[in-house]
Every structure is written in structure tokens, then in C-alpha cells.
């Protein structure tokens, strides 16, 4: 079985990319700097070698301003032959520490410099032979030669004297290895410094990337530890950077996910509990039913249909609750007086109670008109179910600086204070002994719609007895049309006349 390769960590990839880019950058800068400095040294050497031609002319002229310049083919009256001239040239043109000079004449031994400065290559037969061959045509030659003394950059200048048929050659050479030694040393230092810098970048980058990527590592570990049974794991949020913000965002997502799972789990538990009763009732009557007794069978049938209807209402209310908790509301500007008037039209057909609009506020709120009307009607229906027939029920709306309040006030038995904290929960009632139909989800739906608008629900005592249910909506800003000035109206009428 082929084993899968271990993935390369993001930390290693980031460091590799950083070190690669830094290494290439340092190499390019060092290489370009080395080439520029080397070229400057070579140009300086060529200038020094080129000056030898002028210096030979100066010695030949011996201060004569009318002496010819140009190609070294001199006619010197005061020198008896080429040997005498070249000996004086070699004696007067003292080489530097990294330079060598000598002269050769046809058929004679090389004339070497007798000074202590410079170095001597006149005894290098291969180099002397090469110089003679290069200048056989009588022209000045420049070149580079590899000798026992090192790599030499040289210039060979042919010389002739009037009255002497022989030809001499003056040679000036510069040791390239010695001249380029400072550049090579600087480059070596640069390479060592570059390696140290890359090492420091690697060490610092290892710790920095570890710090920056630690939330991602924690995210992986947390994701591996999370399961439906345990959603409590969270990421550490130390720091104030983008990665830390990512940790906070993930934690917020996990909080919402845990809340959603808890809500769904609670809903399933509640639904399972609510389904047990009708199933038990139907099963019990079917087991005790005598199929030969028509009256008994009809009674069992009626009970089964009634329980199935209750189950259907339960499923419908669960669907409404899920929609109220999960959907996106169509928020828009809503006129509160029109919403209150619409509620008055709908509750007027609910029988057995005296309905009245106690207060109607004018103004605009931001919300989903259909959902708000649904929640308000649910409160009215709840009041109609739990109050005695014929009792009055008032509804109204209030809009002030604290926000909007949509309320329903009944005059029934009221809600005990001990039960007010739980009546908005699923399948919970203030008085379980009342024989009132319903799934127990009505007030939970109202609470979900209120929370979907950023508000809440509450219940208080009604003066004289009863309960007042209120939907609290937060204060919102509604863009109103700008006031119209009388002058603008007059000008508009004159323009259209």
C-alpha cells in the first residue's frame, strides 16, 4: 500500500519563499556590484597601461614640445641604439608593487628593471616569446596572459631608433589577481554577511510565522475536536491583528452554530415529548377498542382524528416557528397607524369578545409588516383563548423616543409572576390544567419575530386584573422627505404655467 506524502506546512512554505526571494535578491545585488567594481578595476588598469605610450613619447622627446606623438616609431638622435633607449625607459618608468616592466630587443636578452618595486617576469620565456610574436607586425598589442606569476594584463609597445635596424619592445604588465584582491575580499565578506542575514531572516521568520499562523493551527485542532456532542471548543484570541480577528470571527461563528444546534436539539426534545401524548392516546384507544362494537369503534375513530388534527397543528406551528427564527425579514418603512388599523379590522371577526383600539400612534417604524402583524394577531388570539367569553380586550400602539410598543390588554385571570419567565418558551404554558387547544408554540413564535426585529416581548399585569402582552421594537431612524418650501411651490407653478 502506497503511503501518502506528508503535506508541507504553510510555515515552511512561507519561510522557503521568503528565503528564496531574499537569497536571489542578495545574489543579484552582490553579483552586479562585483561585476561593476571588477570592471572599474580593469578600466583603471587599461588606463594605466595606455599611459605608458605617452610616457615613452615623453622620454623620447626629453621635454621637446615639438616631439611627435602617436604611434611609437621614434627617431631619437641622442640615443646610439635601441638598447640605450630601452635601458633608460626601463630605468625611469618604475613599476608599482603589482606591476612589472621589461624590454626585449631582437636577438638580445630581455632588459629587466633593476628597482626593488614590482615583480620580474622577464625570465618567463613563454611570456617573452608571446610578446615578440604579438608585436611582429610592428603594432601595439594589449592582452591577458596566464603566467607563473599570476594572470597578467599587459601592453607591448614596439620601439625603433633612427640608425638602428633592430626593433625593440617595451612591455608593461599588471598582476590582475593582486589588483582584484580587494574586490574579491569585499565580495567574500558580502557573501558571508549575506549568509548570516539569511540565517537571521530564517530564525526570526520561523518565530514570526509561527506566531502569525498559530490561530490557524489552533483552528485545525479546534475543528478536529468539535463534534455534535461537544461544541464548546474555542480559539484563543490574543493579539490585535488580522489573524486574531479571524479567530474572533470563527469563535462568533461557533457560538452561533452552538446556539443553533442547541435550539434544534431542544426543539427535537420538545417535539418528541409532545408527540408521546397523542401517540399514547391513539394507541391506547385502538388497543382497547372492540371492533365488533360500532359505538366503541366510532368513539376511537373520533379520538384518533382529533389527535391527528392536533399533530397537524403542531407540525404547522413548528414550521411557522422555524420560519420566524431562520428567515431573512423584508425590512421596510411601515406606518404604525396603518398597521394598527389593519389589526383592528382582523380582530373584529374573532367572536365572543369586545374588541377595541385603545390607542393609535402615528409615525413610521422599520420592520416586516406581515411578520409584525402575524405576531400581533397571535397575541390577540392568545388573549381570546385564555379570557372569559364576553370580556373586553384592548389593543394599541405607542411610539416615542424609546421605540415602538405593540400591546394587547385583556381582563382575564392574568399570568402568575412565577410563570412569566417561561411562557415564551416552546411548548410551555402558564397553566397546564386549562383545557385550551394549541401546540404551546404561539408565544414562542411571537418572541422569535420580536427578536428578529431586534426587540423583545414582555407581560405585565392589567389594572383591575388581567395581562398585558407587549412587543417592544427598538428605535429606528426613518428617512423622511425634506420639507417643501412655499417659494419652491410658487416657482414650480410659474414654470409649468
N, C-alpha and C positions, 0 to 999 in steps of 0.2 A: 504494500500500500504506500502510495507516494505521500510524503508528509508535506503539508502546506508551509510555505516560507513565512517566517515571522515578519509582520509588517514593520517597516522602518518608521520610527516615531517622528512626529512633527517637530519635536525639539531637535533631533539630529538633522532633519531636512533643512530647517531654518538655519542652523549653525553651518551646515555644509554650504548652503547658498551664500551666506554672509562671508565665510572664509574664502570661498571661491572667488567671489567678486572682489574682495579686498586683496587677495593674492594676485589676481590678474591686474588690478589697478596698480599695486606696488611694482609688479614686474614691468608694466608698461612705462611707468614713471621712471623707474631705475634704468630700464633699457634705453629710453630716449635720452635721459641725462648722460648716461655713459657714452652713447654714440656722439652726442653733441660735444662733450668735453674731449673725447678722443679726436674728433675731427678738428677741434680748435688746436690741440697739441700738434697734430700733423700739419695743419696750416702754418703754425708758428715755425715748425722745423723747416718746411719748404721755403718760408720767407728767409730764414737764416741761411739756408743753403744758397738761395738765389742771390743774397747779398754778397756772396763770395765772388761773383763775377765782377761786381762794381769795385770790390776791394782789389782784385787783380789789376783792373784798369788803373786804379789809383796808384798802386805800386809801380806799374809800368810807366805811368806819366810822371811819377815822383813830384806831384804838385803842379804839373803843367796844365793850365786850364784849356789849352788847345789840343790836348791829347785826345785821340779818337776814342769813342765809346761804341758799344755794340758788340758784335761777335769778337770773341777773344782770338784774334790773329794779329799779334802785336809785332811791330818792328821797333826794337829798342836799341838805340845806338850805343848807349853807355854800358850795355851788357855784352860780354865777349861771346857768350853762347847761352843755350837754353839751360844748361846745368847751373850756371851762375845765377840766372834769373830765378829759377825754381828754388834754389837753396835760400835765396833771400826771401822769397814768398813764404816758404815753409817756416823760416825763422821768424818772420814778422807776424804772420797770421797764427797766433797762439790759440790752440783749440781749448774749448771748455772741458769740464770734467766728463761730460758724456759725449764728447766729440773726439774725432781722430782726423789727422791730416797727413798726407804724404804726396810725393810726386814721383812720376816714373818718366824716364827718357828712353827712347829706342835703344835697345841693346845694353842698357845700364841697370845697375841695381836701384831699387826704389830709394828716394831721398826721404828719410823719416824725420819727424820733428824731434828736436833734442830737448824740448821743455818737459817738465815733470807733470804738467797738467794733461788731461785727456788720456787716451789709451792708444796703443800702437797696433795697427792691423797691416802694416807694410810687409810683414813676414808671412802673411796668408797668401800663398801662391795662387790658390784658386780664385780668390777675390781680385788679386792684381791682374791675373790673366783675363778675367771677365771685364775689368775696366779697360784694358787695352783693346779687347775685341769690340766693346761698345763704342769706343771713340776712334775706330779705324777709319771712318769716313770723314773725320775732322769736325764733327758736330758735338755740341754739349749734350750730355746724357744725364738723366736722373733715373734713379731706380732704387729697388729694395733688394737686399741680399741677405741670405741666412749664412752666417759665419760662425766660427768657433767663439768669437767674442759676443755673439748675440745677433739679433736682427738689426741690420743697418739700413738707414735711409741715407743715400749718398748722392753727390753730384760730381761728375767728371768733366773738367774743363780743358780742352786741348789748348796748348800754348806753343807758339813758334817765335823765333828771334831772327831778325834780318842778318843774313850772312851765315846762318847755321841751318843746314838741311835737315837736321833732325827735328822731330816733333816731341814735345813733352806734354804730359797730362797732369794737371793738379787735381787731387781728389780730396774732398771734404765729406766725412761721414758722421752721422749722429746715431747713437745707440737708441733704438726705439723702445726697447724693454726698459731701460733706465728712465727715459723721458716719460713713458706712460705709467711708471710705477706709482706716482701719486694718484693718478686716475684709477688705477687698479685697486690701490689701497682704499680709496674712498668708496669704490663700488663694493669691495668686500665688506667694509663697515656698514654700508647701506643694506646689503643682503642680511648680515647678522641682525641689524636693527629691525629689518622687515620681519624676520622670523620671530624675533621677540614680540613685536607688535601683534603679529598674527596669533601668537600664543596667548597674549593678554586679551585680545579680542575673543578668542575661543573660551578662555576661563570666565571672563565677565559675561559673555554671551550665554554661556551654559547656565549661569545662575539667573540672569535676567529672563531668558526664555523659560526657564523652569518656574520663575515667579509668575510670569505672564500666562503661561499655559497651565498653571496649577488648577484654575477653575475648570478647565476642560477635562483634566484628569479626574477631578472631583465629580464632574458631570458624568463621566463614564462610569465611575464607581457607584455614584448615586443611582444612575439609570439601571445598573445591574442589580442593585439592592432593592429597587422598588418593585412591588407586586400588588395585586389587588387586596391581599390581606394586610399589607403594611405600606401606606403611602406617606409615612411621616418623615422620611429621609429628606434632608435639605442641604443645599450647598453653602459653604462659608462665604460671607460677603465682605471680607476685609478688603480695604483698598478703595480708591476713588477713581478708577479708570474704566475704559470701555469693557474690559473683560469682567470687572466686578459688577458693572451694570448688567452684563449678560447673566451673571449669577443671580442678581436680584430679579431679573425678568423671569428666569427659569423657576426660581422659588415662587414667584407670584403665579406662574402657570401651574406649578404643582399644588399650590394652595387651592386654586380654582378647581383643578382636577380632583383633589381630595374631597373638596366640598361637594362637587357634582357626584362623585362615587358614593359619598356618604348619603347624599339626598336620594340617589337611586336605590341604594341599599335599604334606606329607611322606608322608601315608598314600596319596595318589594315586600318588606316585612309587614308593613301595614296592609297591603293588598292581600297578602297570604292570610293575615289574621282576619280580615273582613270576609274573605271567601269561605273560611271554615264554617261560619254560621249558616249561610244559605245551603251549602252543600250538605251539612249535617242535617238540616231540617228536611230537605228534599229526600235524602237517603233514608232518614228515619220514617217518614210517612210512606215511602214506597215499600219499605220492609214490612211495615205494619198493615199496609193496605190489603183488604180482602178483594181480589179481582172478581169474585162472584157477587159482591155487594156493589150495586151500581152507585148507591149513595156514597159509600166509602171511596169508591174509585173517583167519583166526581169531586169529592172534597180534596182528595190527594192531588188531583189534577189542578184544581184552583190554587192550592198552596204552591205547587211546583211552578205554575205560570207566574204567580206573584213573586216568588223568589227569583225566577229568571228575569222578570222585569226589573227587579231591584239590582240584579247583577248587570243588566244592560245600562241602567242609570249610573251605576258605579263606573263602568268602563267609559261611558261618555264623560263623566266628571273627571276621571283620571286623564283623559285626552285633553280636556279643557285646561286642567292644571298644568300638564306638560307644555301645552302651547303658551300658557301665561308665563311660565318660568323660562322657557327657552327661546321664544321667537324675538325677532327684532321689531320694535314698535315703530309704527308710522307716525313719527312726531311731527306735529304741525301746530300752527296757531289755532286755538279753539276759543270761541266766545262763550264765556261762562254762563251768561243769561240764556243763550240758546240751548246749551247743554242741559241746564236746569229745567227749562220749559219742555224739552223733549222728554225728560224723565217724568215730568208731571203727566204728560199725555199717556205714557206707557203704564204707569202705576194706577191710573184711573180705572183700568179694567180689572184690577185684582179685587175679587169680591170680599165681602164680609168685613170691610174696614172703611173708616172715614179718612180719606187721604187729603192732605193739604200742603201747599207750598208756603212754608213759614217765612222764608227769606230768599230773595233772588239777588245775587250780586252781579254787577256789570264789570266788564273787563275781559282781558284775554290771558289765557294760560297756554303753556306749551305741553302738548301731550297727544296721545292717540285717543280721539273722541270715541271710537267704537269700544275700545277696551275700558275706558273710564266709565262709559255708560253701562257696560256689562257688569263691572264691579259694583257700581251704584245700585243697579237693579237687583243684584244678588243680596245686598244689604236690605233692600226693601222687601224682597221675598223672604229673607230670613226673619225680618220683623213680623211679617204677616203670619208666618208659621208658628211663632212662639208667643204670640199675644192673643188674648181672648177675642173672639169674634165681636165685631161692633165697636172695638176700642179705636180711638183716633191714632193716626200715625202721621207725623210731620216730616217733611224733607226740606232741605235748604242748602244754600251755598254761601260761603263767605270768602272775600278776597281782600287782604290787607298786606301790610309790609312783611308779615311773617310767611306769606304764601296763601295758597287756596285750601279750603276745607269743605269737603262734600259730606254732609251728615244726614243720618236717618234717626229720628227720635220716636220711640214707641212708649207705651204706657202699660207694659205687661209686668211680669214678675221680676224683671231685671236679671243681671248677671252677678252672681256672688263674686266678691273680690278675690277669693282664693282660686277661682276658676278663670279669671280674666287673662292670666298669662298663658293659658293653653288653648283657648277657644279658636285661635287662628292656626293651630296645628292640624295636620291631616287626621281625619277620622276621629276627631276629638269633639266632644260636646260638653256644655256646661252641666247638663242634667241628663244622665244616661237613662233615667227612668221614664222620660217623656216618650210617648208613643207618636213621635213625629217622623215622617218618612224623610229619606235623604241619605246621601252617602257619607256625610260628615266632611265633605271637601269644599263646601260653599265658601266659608270664611277663609280657607286656605287659598282659594283662587283669588279672592279679594286682596288678600295680603300679598300674593305674588304680583298682581297687577300694580298695586301701590309701590312695591319695591322696584318694579320695572320702570317706574317713573321717578325713582329716586326718593320716594316718600315712605309713608308707614300708615298703619291702622291703629286705632285705639277704641276703647269702650269706656264710657263713664255713666254715672247714674243720671237719670232724668228726674228733675224736680217733681216731687209728688209720686215717684215710683216709675220704674221702667229703665230702659237702657238707651243710650245714645251712641251709635256707631259712627265713627268719623274717619274719612280718608284724608290724610294730610299730604299735600303736594308742596314741594319746595318752591320758593320764589324764583321766578324766571323772568328774563328780560325779553320783551317782545318789541320788535321794530315797528313803530307806529309811523303813519305818513306824516310828513312835515306839514306844519300849519300853513294854510293858504292865506296870503295877504290880500286885502281888498284891492290894493293897487294893481296886483298881478291879474286879478279877475277883470278889472276895467280895461287894462291893456289888451288882454286876450280877446275881450268882446270887440274892442275897436279894431283889432287885427282881422277878425273874422267878418266884420260888418262890410 
